[in-house]
Amino acid sequence: MDDKSLMENILLLEKGVCDLFLHGTIESPTANVHTAFSNALNDSLCLQDKVYDKMAEKGWYPTEPAEQQKVNMVKQKFSAQG
């Protein structure tokens, strides 16, 4: 397995872990459990961000800048709903 495939798998797994920790945080029965899940979620989000940054740096996760017109349309849509 090459480095790109490994990083893609790590990123996918981290996203899944973040999802599990988010639900654990939301559904925590006590403050201590909530804090534990919340801290774990934050750690996982930081790791996911580092993996994403490394992949983007190597050109394995290309992104395109959003067109300002599209950004404005989305902002307008959601501000009208609020």
N, C-alpha and C positions, 0 to 999 in steps of 0.2 A: 504494500500500500504506500502510495507516495505522500509527501508532506501535505499537499493540498487536500487530499482525501481525508487524511487524519484530522486536519484542522476543520474541515466541513463536519466531520463526525463529532468532534469536540463541541463545536458551536451548536449543532443540533441537540446534543445531550444537555448542554448548559441551558438552552432555551427550555427544554423539558423540565429540568431541575428548577428553574425559575418559576415555571408554571405551578409545580407542586408546592414550592415554598410560599408562593402567593396565596394559594388556596389554604394552606396551613395557617398562614397569618390571618386571613379573613375569618376562618372558622375556629380560631383558638378559643378554648373554654376558659383560660385564665390569663392573667397579665404576664406571668412568667413564660408560659408557652408562646404567647403572642410575641414577646420580646425575642425568644429563641428563634422562632420562625422568621421574624422580621430581620434579625441580624444575619441569619443564613441567606435570606433573600438578597439582602444588600451585598453580601460577599459574592454571591453567584452572579448578580448583575454586574459587579465590577469585573469579575473574571470573563463574563460574556463580552463585555466591552473591550477588554484587552485582546481577546481572541479575534473579535471583529476588526479591531484596529490593525492587528498584525496581518490579517487576511487582506484588508484593504491596501495596506502598505505594499504587499507583494502582488497586488493586482488580481487577487483571487475572489474579491467581493466588490466588483465595480459598482459605483453609484453614479447617478447623474444629478446635477443640480436641478432643483425644481424651478420651473418657469414662474416668474413673479406673478403673472396673471393667474395661474392655477392656484398659487398660494393665496392670493387675494380672494379668489372664488370660494375656497374652502373656509377661509376666515369668515367671509360674509355668510356662508351657509350656517356655520355653527353659532355665530353671534345672533343670527335671526332666530335660532331655536331657543336661545337662552332667555 
